[in-house]
Amino acid sequence: ENDYGKVDFFPSNTILDDKKKIGINLSGGADSALVLYMLANESVSKKFDIIPITGIDIKRPTNIWNAREIVDLIQEKFPESNIKDHEENRYKKEHEKDKSNIHSQHERSLFRANKVDLIVHCRTSNPPLKIAKENNLLEKREEIRDHDQQKSLFPGNKKYYFPLTLVDKRFVAEEYKKLNLMEDLFPITASCIAYADKTDNFTKPCKECWWCREKKWAFGMYDGGVL
């Protein structure tokens, strides 16, 4: 049983109410796949467009394969949802900020072109500090994902929305189980960020990177259901 409380993904009287073109940063991981599921479900009644947005590291192109497969499955589950063409941006990651810089530039261009009027970010909180220490999740912990730093982002401003900002990946895992998504959606998500040399040419998770360890902690398994 989790103790994170209920996430109201789309509370009434918020910035979401008047949005008709909602972008979602779809990484191919479990968090953003869950939020896309929630968006698609909501869009059936509220009739807004969904625009998947995915950044592609040219040295690790596999996340776009996952993202596309996730979109196909969600479209199949919610045929009345209106999921538009994938917006993709490619980058070469030489420095840590290369990815975020390209993403930010791409997002600004989508706003300027009037392709989106809101972008949903799917970042969760870090695991609690005590749990992180017990599960080898302190090294390379992203400080921006800590609760105190993210409170100012919820529910976001008029252009961005962060529905998972105050819960961690354990909550996400519980939602997958509750919504019966472990057999179809979970296996096609990928969190591992390692390159070809550590993943047998992208055919299996490395089990070493922070994202692999976090997924194992939350779900009890790695990408693809690997134990």
Accessible surface in RSA format (square Angstrom, percent):
REM  Atomic radii and reference values for relative SASA: ProtOr
REM  Chains: A
REM  Algorithm: Lee & Richards
REM  Probe-radius: 1.40
REM  Slices: 20
REM RES _ NUM      All-atoms   Total-Side   Main-Chain    Non-polar    All polar
REM                ABS   REL    ABS   REL    ABS   REL    ABS   REL    ABS   REL
RES GLU A   1   219.36 125.9 135.01 102.1  84.36 200.8  60.61 117.2 158.75 129.6
RES ASN A   2    52.84  36.4  31.37  30.3  21.47  51.7   9.24  22.2  43.59  42.1
RES ASP A   3   131.83  92.3  97.77  97.3  34.06  80.5  46.83 110.2  85.01  84.8
RES TYR A   4    62.50  29.2  34.49  19.6  28.01  72.9  30.90  23.2  31.60  39.0
RES GLY A   5    47.12  58.1   0.00   N/A  47.12  58.1  41.49 113.8   5.64  12.6
RES LYS A   6   180.77  88.2 140.99  86.5  39.78  94.7 120.08 108.1  60.70  64.7
RES VAL A   7    21.20  14.0  10.26   9.3  10.94  26.4  13.87  12.0   7.33  19.9
RES ASP A   8    75.03  52.6  68.63  68.3   6.40  15.1  24.93  58.7  50.10  50.0
RES PHE A   9    15.78   7.9  12.83   7.9   2.95   7.7  12.83   7.8   2.95   8.4
RES PHE A  10    24.33  12.2  10.58   6.6  13.74  35.8  10.58   6.4  13.74  39.3
RES PRO A  11    31.81  23.2  29.66  27.0   2.15   7.8  31.35  25.9   0.46   2.9
RES SER A  12    84.96  71.8  68.99  92.1  15.96  36.8  41.82  89.1  43.14  60.4
RES ASN A  13   139.89  96.5 106.60 103.0  33.29  80.2  34.41  82.8 105.48 102.0
RES THR A  14    31.78  22.6  12.60  12.8  19.18  45.7  23.20  31.2   8.58  13.0
RES ILE A  15    37.76  21.5  28.04  20.9   9.73  23.4  35.54  25.6   2.22   6.0
RES LEU A  16     9.07   5.1   5.55   4.0   3.52   8.9   5.55   3.9   3.52   9.5
RES ASP A  17    68.39  47.9  42.88  42.7  25.51  60.3  30.40  71.5  37.99  37.9
RES ASP A  18   105.65  74.0  85.10  84.7  20.55  48.6  43.48 102.3  62.17  62.0
RES LYS A  19    32.38  15.8  29.32  18.0   3.06   7.3   2.85   2.6  29.53  31.5
RES LYS A  20   113.71  55.5 112.21  68.9   1.50   3.6  79.14  71.2  34.57  36.8
RES LYS A  21    52.32  25.5  52.32  32.1   0.00   0.0  37.02  33.3  15.31  16.3
RES ILE A  22     0.54   0.3   0.54   0.4   0.00   0.0   0.54   0.4   0.00   0.0
RES GLY A  23     0.00   0.0   0.00   N/A   0.00   0.0   0.00   0.0   0.00   0.0
RES ILE A  24     0.00   0.0   0.00   0.0   0.00   0.0   0.00   0.0   0.00   0.0
RES ASN A  25    31.84  22.0  28.79  27.8   3.05   7.4  19.97  48.1  11.87  11.5
RES LEU A  26     0.87   0.5   0.00   0.0   0.87   2.2   0.42   0.3   0.45   1.2
RES SER A  27    61.06  51.6  52.57  70.2   8.49  19.6  46.44  98.9  14.62  20.5
RES GLY A  28     0.16   0.2   0.00   N/A   0.16   0.2   0.16   0.4   0.00   0.0
RES GLY A  29     8.00   9.9   0.00   N/A   8.00   9.9   7.86  21.6   0.14   0.3
RES ALA A  30     0.20   0.2   0.00   0.0   0.20   0.4   0.00   0.0   0.20   0.5
RES ASP A  31    17.29  12.1  16.86  16.8   0.43   1.0   7.52  17.7   9.77   9.7
RES SER A  32     3.51   3.0   2.75   3.7   0.76   1.8   2.75   5.8   0.76   1.1
RES ALA A  33     0.00   0.0   0.00   0.0   0.00   0.0   0.00   0.0   0.00   0.0
RES LEU A  34     0.00   0.0   0.00   0.0   0.00   0.0   0.00   0.0   0.00   0.0
RES VAL A  35     0.00   0.0   0.00   0.0   0.00   0.0   0.00   0.0   0.00   0.0
RES LEU A  36     0.00   0.0   0.00   0.0   0.00   0.0   0.00   0.0   0.00   0.0
RES TYR A  37    31.43  14.7  31.43  17.9   0.00   0.0   4.55   3.4  26.88  33.1
RES MET A  38    25.65  13.3  23.85  15.8   1.80   4.3   9.21   7.8  16.44  21.8
RES LEU A  39     0.04   0.0   0.04   0.0   0.00   0.0   0.04   0.0   0.00   0.0
RES ALA A  40     0.00   0.0   0.00   0.0   0.00   0.0   0.00   0.0   0.00   0.0
RES ASN A  41    77.58  53.5  70.91  68.5   6.67  16.1   1.18   2.8  76.39  73.8
RES GLU A  42    40.26  23.1  38.63  29.2   1.62   3.9   3.00   5.8  37.25  30.4
RES SER A  43     2.22   1.9   0.00   0.0   2.22   5.1   0.00   0.0   2.22   3.1
RES VAL A  44    44.19  29.1  41.68  37.7   2.51   6.0  41.68  36.2   2.51   6.8
RES SER A  45    90.24  76.3  60.02  80.1  30.22  69.6  53.56 114.0  36.68  51.4
RES LYS A  46    74.54  36.4  62.32  38.2  12.22  29.1  59.24  53.3  15.31  16.3
RES LYS A  47   136.16  66.4 114.37  70.2  21.79  51.9  94.68  85.2  41.48  44.2
RES PHE A  48     9.60   4.8   7.51   4.7   2.09   5.4   8.44   5.1   1.16   3.3
RES ASP A  49    33.24  23.3  33.14  33.0   0.10   0.2   1.05   2.5  32.18  32.1
RES ILE A  50     0.00   0.0   0.00   0.0   0.00   0.0   0.00   0.0   0.00   0.0
RES ILE A  51     9.59   5.5   9.59   7.1   0.00   0.0   9.59   6.9   0.00   0.0
RES PRO A  52     0.48   0.3   0.48   0.4   0.00   0.0   0.48   0.4   0.00   0.0
RES ILE A  53     3.68   2.1   2.39   1.8   1.29   3.1   2.39   1.7   1.29   3.5
RES THR A  54     1.45   1.0   0.05   0.0   1.40   3.3   1.45   1.9   0.00   0.0
RES GLY A  55     8.62  10.6   0.00   N/A   8.62  10.6   0.00   0.0   8.62  19.3
RES ILE A  56     3.90   2.2   3.90   2.9   0.00   0.0   3.90   2.8   0.00   0.0
RES ASP A  57     2.36   1.7   1.84   1.8   0.53   1.2   0.39   0.9   1.98   2.0
RES ILE A  58    91.39  52.0  66.86  49.8  24.53  59.1  70.00  50.4  21.39  58.1
RES LYS A  59    98.66  48.1  82.05  50.3  16.61  39.5  53.55  48.2  45.11  48.1
RES ARG A  60    27.90  11.7  27.88  14.2   0.03   0.1   1.54   2.1  26.37  16.0
RES PRO A  61    42.21  30.8  42.21  38.5   0.00   0.0  42.21  34.8   0.00   0.0
RES THR A  62    20.40  14.5  20.40  20.7   0.00   0.0   8.68  11.7  11.71  17.7
RES ASN A  63    19.45  13.4  18.10  17.5   1.35   3.2   9.21  22.2  10.24   9.9
RES ILE A  64     5.09   2.9   5.09   3.8   0.00   0.0   5.09   3.7   0.00   0.0
RES TRP A  65   144.24  57.9 136.60  66.1   7.63  17.9 121.64  64.9  22.60  36.7
RES ASN A  66    26.97  18.6  26.34  25.5   0.62   1.5   0.62   1.5  26.34  25.5
RES ALA A  67     0.00   0.0   0.00   0.0   0.00   0.0   0.00   0.0   0.00   0.0
RES ARG A  68   100.81  42.3  99.23  50.6   1.58   3.8  42.17  57.6  58.64  35.5
RES GLU A  69    88.30  50.7  84.56  64.0   3.74   8.9  29.17  56.4  59.13  48.3
RES ILE A  70     0.00   0.0   0.00   0.0   0.00   0.0   0.00   0.0   0.00   0.0
RES VAL A  71    19.54  12.9  19.54  17.7   0.00   0.0  19.54  17.0   0.00   0.0
RES ASP A  72    99.19  69.5  91.35  90.9   7.84  18.5  28.94  68.1  70.25  70.1
RES LEU A  73    30.02  16.7  27.33  19.6   2.69   6.8  29.64  20.8   0.38   1.0
RES ILE A  74     0.00   0.0   0.00   0.0   0.00   0.0   0.00   0.0   0.00   0.0
RES GLN A  75    57.79  32.3  56.11  41.0   1.68   4.0  38.84  82.7  18.96  14.4
RES GLU A  76   135.94  78.0 111.44  84.3  24.50  58.3  45.56  88.1  90.38  73.8
RES LYS A  77    72.87  35.6  44.56  27.3  28.32  67.4  23.92  21.5  48.95  52.1
RES PHE A  78    28.58  14.3  26.47  16.4   2.11   5.5  28.58  17.3   0.00   0.0
RES PRO A  79   102.48  74.7  79.14  72.1  23.34  84.8  80.92  66.8  21.55 134.0
RES GLU A  80   122.43  70.3  98.98  74.9  23.45  55.8  40.55  78.4  81.87  66.8
RES SER A  81     7.35   6.2   0.00   0.0   7.35  16.9   0.39   0.8   6.97   9.8
RES ASN A  82    66.60  45.9  63.77  61.6   2.83   6.8  20.93  50.4  45.67  44.1
RES ILE A  83    21.09  12.0   0.72   0.5  20.37  49.1   0.72   0.5  20.37  55.3
RES LYS A  84    94.41  46.1  85.43  52.4   8.98  21.4  44.38  39.9  50.03  53.3
RES ASP A  85   126.59  88.7 116.94 116.4   9.65  22.8  37.46  88.2  89.13  88.9
RES HIS A  86    41.99  22.9  16.93  11.8  25.06  64.1  12.26  12.6  29.73  34.6
RES GLU A  87    33.40  19.2  32.24  24.4   1.16   2.8   2.06   4.0  31.33  25.6
RES GLU A  88    49.35  28.3  24.21  18.3  25.14  59.8   9.85  19.1  39.50  32.2
RES ASN A  89    14.26   9.8   9.55   9.2   4.71  11.3  13.80  33.2   0.45   0.4
RES ARG A  90   134.49  56.5 109.61  55.9  24.88  59.2  44.09  60.3  90.40  54.8
RES TYR A  91    12.72   5.9   5.24   3.0   7.48  19.5   8.33   6.3   4.39   5.4
RES LYS A  92   117.20  57.2 103.45  63.5  13.75  32.7  47.85  43.1  69.35  73.9
RES LYS A  93    54.19  26.4  46.48  28.5   7.71  18.4  14.69  13.2  39.50  42.1
RES GLU A  94   104.58  60.0  76.20  57.6  28.38  67.6  37.73  73.0  66.84  54.6
RES HIS A  95   131.19  71.7 124.25  86.4   6.94  17.7  85.59  88.2  45.59  53.1
RES GLU A  96   143.30  82.3 125.61  95.0  17.69  42.1  64.72 125.2  78.59  64.2
RES LYS A  97   151.17  73.7 150.06  92.1   1.11   2.6  93.05  83.8  58.11  61.9
RES ASP A  98    34.12  23.9  31.95  31.8   2.16   5.1   9.24  21.7  24.88  24.8
RES LYS A  99    79.13  38.6  79.13  48.6   0.00   0.0  33.20  29.9  45.93  48.9
RES SER A 100    57.63  48.7  54.22  72.4   3.41   7.9  47.38 100.9  10.25  14.4
RES ASN A 101    74.30  51.2  71.48  69.1   2.82   6.8  14.29  34.4  60.01  58.0
RES ILE A 102    54.37  30.9  54.04  40.3   0.34   0.8  54.04  38.9   0.34   0.9
RES HIS A 103    37.00  20.2  36.21  25.2   0.80   2.0  27.86  28.7   9.15  10.6
RES SER A 104    45.53  38.5  43.48  58.0   2.05   4.7  15.27  32.5  30.26  42.4
RES GLN A 105    94.47  52.8  90.19  65.9   4.28  10.2  26.95  57.4  67.51  51.2
RES HIS A 106    28.25  15.4  22.88  15.9   5.36  13.7  22.07  22.7   6.17   7.2
RES GLU A 107     9.88   5.7   9.88   7.5   0.00   0.0   1.62   3.1   8.26   6.7
RES ARG A 108   122.46  51.4 120.76  61.6   1.70   4.0  52.63  71.9  69.83  42.3
RES SER A 109    39.90  33.7  36.64  48.9   3.25   7.5  29.44  62.7  10.45  14.6
RES LEU A 110     4.84   2.7   4.70   3.4   0.14   0.3   4.84   3.4   0.00   0.0
RES PHE A 111    33.41  16.7  18.20  11.3  15.21  39.6  18.47  11.2  14.94  42.8
RES ARG A 112   177.20  74.4 139.56  71.1  37.64  89.6  79.36 108.5  97.85  59.3
RES ALA A 113    61.39  56.4  29.61  45.7  31.78  72.3  42.41  59.7  18.97  50.3
RES ASN A 114    99.31  68.5  92.45  89.3   6.87  16.5  24.82  59.7  74.49  72.0
RES LYS A 115   100.59  49.1  92.44  56.7   8.15  19.4  56.69  51.0  43.90  46.8
RES VAL A 116     3.04   2.0   0.00   0.0   3.04   7.3   0.00   0.0   3.04   8.2
RES ASP A 117    41.29  28.9  34.50  34.3   6.79  16.1  25.60  60.3  15.69  15.6
RES LEU A 118     0.00   0.0   0.00   0.0   0.00   0.0   0.00   0.0   0.00   0.0
RES ILE A 119     0.00   0.0   0.00   0.0   0.00   0.0   0.00   0.0   0.00   0.0
RES VAL A 120     0.00   0.0   0.00   0.0   0.00   0.0   0.00   0.0   0.00   0.0
RES HIS A 121    36.21  19.8  36.08  25.1   0.13   0.3  27.16  28.0   9.04  10.5
RES CYS A 122    11.75   8.9   4.89   5.5   6.86  16.1   6.10  15.5   5.65   6.1
RES ARG A 123    66.05  27.7  55.31  28.2  10.73  25.6  20.58  28.1  45.46  27.6
RES THR A 124     0.28   0.2   0.00   0.0   0.28   0.7   0.00   0.0   0.28   0.4
RES SER A 125     0.00   0.0   0.00   0.0   0.00   0.0   0.00   0.0   0.00   0.0
RES ASN A 126     1.63   1.1   0.53   0.5   1.10   2.7   0.53   1.3   1.10   1.1
RES PRO A 127     0.03   0.0   0.00   0.0   0.03   0.1   0.00   0.0   0.03   0.2
RES PRO A 128    52.62  38.4  44.36  40.4   8.26  30.0  52.62  43.4   0.00   0.0
RES LEU A 129    97.77  54.4  92.02  65.8   5.75  14.5  92.02  64.6   5.75  15.5
RES LYS A 130   145.83  71.1 140.21  86.0   5.63  13.4 111.33 100.2  34.50  36.8
RES ILE A 131    49.31  28.1  49.31  36.7   0.00   0.0  49.31  35.5   0.00   0.0
RES ALA A 132     0.01   0.0   0.00   0.0   0.01   0.0   0.00   0.0   0.01   0.0
RES LYS A 133   132.04  64.4 106.11  65.1  25.93  61.7  57.24  51.5  74.80  79.7
RES GLU A 134   113.17  65.0  73.89  55.9  39.28  93.5  44.17  85.4  69.01  56.3
RES ASN A 135    56.77  39.1  41.56  40.2  15.21  36.6  10.15  24.4  46.62  45.1
RES ASN A 136    95.31  65.7  85.17  82.3  10.14  24.4  34.20  82.3  61.11  59.1
RES LEU A 137     0.00   0.0   0.00   0.0   0.00   0.0   0.00   0.0   0.00   0.0
RES LEU A 138    74.04  41.2  63.00  45.1  11.04  27.8  63.29  44.4  10.75  28.9
RES GLU A 139   113.98  65.4 102.12  77.3  11.87  28.3  44.95  86.9  69.04  56.4
RES LYS A 140   166.43  81.2 135.13  82.9  31.30  74.5  92.43  83.2  73.99  78.8
RES ARG A 141    48.36  20.3  31.83  16.2  16.53  39.4  16.14  22.1  32.23  19.5
RES GLU A 142    72.10  41.4  65.99  49.9   6.11  14.5  24.69  47.8  47.41  38.7
RES GLU A 143   122.12  70.1 117.30  88.7   4.82  11.5  37.12  71.8  84.99  69.4
RES ILE A 144    83.86  47.7  80.64  60.1   3.23   7.8  80.81  58.2   3.06   8.3
RES ARG A 145     3.03   1.3   3.03   1.5   0.00   0.0   0.48   0.7   2.54   1.5
RES ASP A 146    36.32  25.4  35.16  35.0   1.15   2.7  16.66  39.2  19.66  19.6
RES HIS A 147    71.43  39.0  69.36  48.2   2.06   5.3  50.67  52.2  20.75  24.1
RES ASP A 148   118.06  82.7  96.82  96.4  21.24  50.2  33.20  78.1  84.86  84.6
RES GLN A 149    93.93  52.5  74.13  54.2  19.80  47.1  35.16  74.8  58.77  44.6
RES GLN A 150     0.00   0.0   0.00   0.0   0.00   0.0   0.00   0.0   0.00   0.0
RES LYS A 151   120.96  59.0 109.92  67.4  11.04  26.3  63.06  56.8  57.90  61.7
RES SER A 152   102.72  86.8  62.07  82.8  40.65  93.6  59.40 126.5  43.32  60.7
RES LEU A 153    49.45  27.5  48.59  34.8   0.86   2.2  49.45  34.7   0.00   0.0
RES PHE A 154    75.67  37.9  57.79  35.8  17.88  46.5  58.01  35.2  17.66  50.5
RES PRO A 155    59.26  43.2  59.26  54.0   0.00   0.0  59.26  48.9   0.00   0.0
RES GLY A 156    25.77  31.8   0.00   N/A  25.77  31.8   4.26  11.7  21.51  48.2
RES ASN A 157    90.59  62.5  81.56  78.8   9.03  21.7  41.96 101.0  48.63  47.0
RES LYS A 158   160.01  78.1 157.86  96.9   2.15   5.1 100.07  90.1  59.94  63.9
RES LYS A 159   109.02  53.2 108.87  66.8   0.15   0.4  62.19  56.0  46.83  49.9
RES TYR A 160    48.37  22.6  48.37  27.5   0.00   0.0  33.90  25.5  14.47  17.8
RES TYR A 161     0.11   0.1   0.11   0.1   0.00   0.0   0.00   0.0   0.11   0.1
RES PHE A 162    17.88   8.9  17.88  11.1   0.00   0.0  17.88  10.8   0.00   0.0
RES PRO A 163     3.04   2.2   0.00   0.0   3.04  11.1   0.27   0.2   2.78  17.3
RES LEU A 164     0.00   0.0   0.00   0.0   0.00   0.0   0.00   0.0   0.00   0.0
RES THR A 165     0.00   0.0   0.00   0.0   0.00   0.0   0.00   0.0   0.00   0.0
RES LEU A 166    67.13  37.4  54.76  39.2  12.37  31.1  54.76  38.5  12.37  33.3
RES VAL A 167     6.36   4.2   5.67   5.1   0.69   1.7   6.36   5.5   0.00   0.0
RES ASP A 168     2.63   1.8   1.87   1.9   0.76   1.8   0.05   0.1   2.58   2.6
RES LYS A 169     6.15   3.0   6.15   3.8   0.00   0.0   0.07   0.1   6.08   6.5
RES ARG A 170    83.34  35.0  83.34  42.5   0.00   0.0  12.82  17.5  70.51  42.7
RES PHE A 171     5.61   2.8   5.61   3.5   0.00   0.0   5.61   3.4   0.00   0.0
RES VAL A 172     0.00   0.0   0.00   0.0   0.00   0.0   0.00   0.0   0.00   0.0
RES ALA A 173     0.00   0.0   0.00   0.0   0.00   0.0   0.00   0.0   0.00   0.0
RES GLU A 174    51.89  29.8  49.75  37.6   2.14   5.1   5.26  10.2  46.63  38.1
RES GLU A 175    12.27   7.0  12.27   9.3   0.00   0.0   0.17   0.3  12.10   9.9
RES TYR A 176     0.00   0.0   0.00   0.0   0.00   0.0   0.00   0.0   0.00   0.0
RES LYS A 177   100.34  49.0  85.36  52.4  14.98  35.7  56.88  51.2  43.46  46.3
RES LYS A 178   140.14  68.4 110.66  67.9  29.48  70.2  83.50  75.2  56.63  60.3
RES LEU A 179    51.20  28.5  36.98  26.5  14.22  35.7  40.75  28.6  10.45  28.1
RES ASN A 180   124.07  85.6 105.73 102.2  18.33  44.1  32.69  78.7  91.38  88.3
RES LEU A 181     0.87   0.5   0.87   0.6   0.00   0.0   0.87   0.6   0.00   0.0
RES MET A 182    38.85  20.1  31.61  20.9   7.24  17.2  31.61  26.9   7.24   9.6
RES GLU A 183   159.30  91.5 138.31 104.6  20.98  50.0  62.63 121.1  96.67  78.9
RES ASP A 184    50.11  35.1  40.59  40.4   9.51  22.5  29.77  70.1  20.34  20.3
RES LEU A 185     0.00   0.0   0.00   0.0   0.00   0.0   0.00   0.0   0.00   0.0
RES PHE A 186     2.33   1.2   2.33   1.4   0.00   0.0   2.33   1.4   0.00   0.0
RES PRO A 187    56.14  40.9  41.13  37.5  15.01  54.6  41.13  34.0  15.01  93.3
RES ILE A 188    27.11  15.4  24.48  18.2   2.64   6.4  27.11  19.5   0.00   0.0
RES THR A 189     1.85   1.3   0.00   0.0   1.85   4.4   0.00   0.0   1.85   2.8
RES ALA A 190    31.37  28.8  22.57  34.8   8.80  20.0  22.57  31.8   8.80  23.3
RES SER A 191    13.87  11.7   3.69   4.9  10.18  23.4   8.99  19.1   4.88   6.8
RES CYS A 192    17.02  12.9   7.79   8.7   9.23  21.7   6.97  17.7  10.05  10.8
RES ILE A 193    70.74  40.3  65.31  48.7   5.43  13.1  65.31  47.0   5.43  14.7
RES ALA A 194    13.25  12.2   4.01   6.2   9.24  21.0  11.58  16.3   1.67   4.4
RES TYR A 195    73.53  34.3  71.77  40.8   1.76   4.6  64.46  48.4   9.07  11.2
RES ALA A 196    37.13  34.1  33.38  51.5   3.75   8.5  33.45  47.1   3.68   9.7
RES ASP A 197   124.43  87.2  81.85  81.5  42.58 100.7  52.67 124.0  71.76  71.6
RES LYS A 198   125.02  61.0 106.49  65.3  18.53  44.1  65.50  59.0  59.51  63.4
RES THR A 199     4.14   2.9   4.14   4.2   0.00   0.0   4.14   5.6   0.00   0.0
RES ASP A 200    88.59  62.1  74.36  74.0  14.23  33.7  16.74  39.4  71.85  71.7
RES ASN A 201   106.79  73.6  97.64  94.4   9.16  22.0  24.34  58.6  82.46  79.7
RES PHE A 202    52.75  26.4  24.55  15.2  28.20  73.4  28.10  17.0  24.66  70.6
RES THR A 203   101.70  72.3  64.77  65.7  36.93  88.0  69.38  93.2  32.32  48.9
RES LYS A 204   115.71  56.4 104.76  64.3  10.95  26.1  60.78  54.7  54.93  58.5
RES PRO A 205    13.59   9.9   5.96   5.4   7.63  27.7   7.85   6.5   5.74  35.7
RES CYS A 206    14.82  11.2   1.77   2.0  13.05  30.7   2.30   5.8  12.52  13.5
RES LYS A 207    90.78  44.3  79.13  48.5  11.65  27.7  41.09  37.0  49.69  52.9
RES GLU A 208   107.30  61.6  97.78  74.0   9.52  22.7  41.90  81.0  65.40  53.4
RES CYS A 209    23.13  17.5  11.90  13.3  11.23  26.4  22.84  57.9   0.29   0.3
RES TRP A 210     9.58   3.8   6.15   3.0   3.42   8.0   6.15   3.3   3.42   5.6
RES TRP A 211    62.19  25.0  62.11  30.1   0.07   0.2  49.32  26.3  12.87  20.9
RES CYS A 212     1.14   0.9   0.29   0.3   0.85   2.0   0.85   2.2   0.29   0.3
RES ARG A 213    43.42  18.2  38.62  19.7   4.80  11.4  22.55  30.8  20.87  12.7
RES GLU A 214     0.21   0.1   0.21   0.2   0.00   0.0   0.00   0.0   0.21   0.2
RES LYS A 215     0.27   0.1   0.27   0.2   0.00   0.0   0.27   0.2   0.00   0.0
RES LYS A 216    73.56  35.9  69.89  42.9   3.67   8.7  26.38  23.7  47.18  50.3
RES TRP A 217    21.17   8.5   7.92   3.8  13.25  31.1  13.02   6.9   8.15  13.2
RES ALA A 218     4.70   4.3   0.00   0.0   4.70  10.7   0.00   0.0   4.70  12.5
RES PHE A 219     9.77   4.9   0.00   0.0   9.77  25.4   1.70   1.0   8.06  23.1
RES GLY A 220    37.77  46.6   0.00   N/A  37.77  46.6  27.83  76.4   9.94  22.3
RES MET A 221    45.70  23.7  45.70  30.2   0.00   0.0  39.35  33.5   6.35   8.4
RES TYR A 222    27.94  13.0  27.85  15.8   0.09   0.2   3.08   2.3  24.85  30.6
RES ASP A 223    14.17   9.9  12.44  12.4   1.74   4.1   9.90  23.3   4.28   4.3
RES GLY A 224    46.46  57.3   0.00   N/A  46.46  57.3  19.10  52.4  27.36  61.3
RES GLY A 225    29.94  36.9   0.00   N/A  29.94  36.9  12.57  34.5  17.37  38.9
RES VAL A 226    55.19  36.3  49.20  44.5   5.98  14.4  55.19  47.9   0.00   0.0
RES LEU A 227   141.53  78.8 116.25  83.2  25.28  63.5 125.53  88.2  15.99  43.0
END  Absolute sums over single chains surface
CHAIN  1 A    11656.8       9630.3       2026.4       6069.9       5586.8
END  Absolute sums over all chains
TOTAL         11656.8       9630.3       2026.4       6069.9       5586.8
